[in-house]
Amino acid sequence: MYVHDQLVKARREDLLRAAARDRLAAQARRARSPRRHHLVAAPARRLAVRLRQLLSYPAPSISRRTP
């Protein structure tokens, strides 16, 4: 019975440690700010940014002078 008692005690301690670890992980998850969900998918956002960059510069003037 002596070995059995040690095994039971070790198992109980292991469960207590695991429960404490889970509690700490749950607290960390609650403390973290929620992820920001974007309304527009990333590729569409990148395309919109690129289009804004292209459209914000004046278009190059086209001259019809002949050399």
Stockholm file with secondary structure:
# STOCKHOLM 1.0

chainA/1-67         MYVHDQLVKARREDLLRAAARDRLAAQARRARSPRRHHLVAAPARRLAVRLRQLLSYPAPSISRRTP
#=GR chainA/1-67 SS CHHHHHHHHHHHHHHHHHHHHHHHHHHHHHHSCCCCCCSSCHHHHHHHHHHHHHHHSCCCCCCCCCC
#=GC SS_cons        CHHHHHHHHHHHHHHHHHHHHHHHHHHHHHHSCCCCCCSSCHHHHHHHHHHHHHHHSCCCCCCCCCC
//
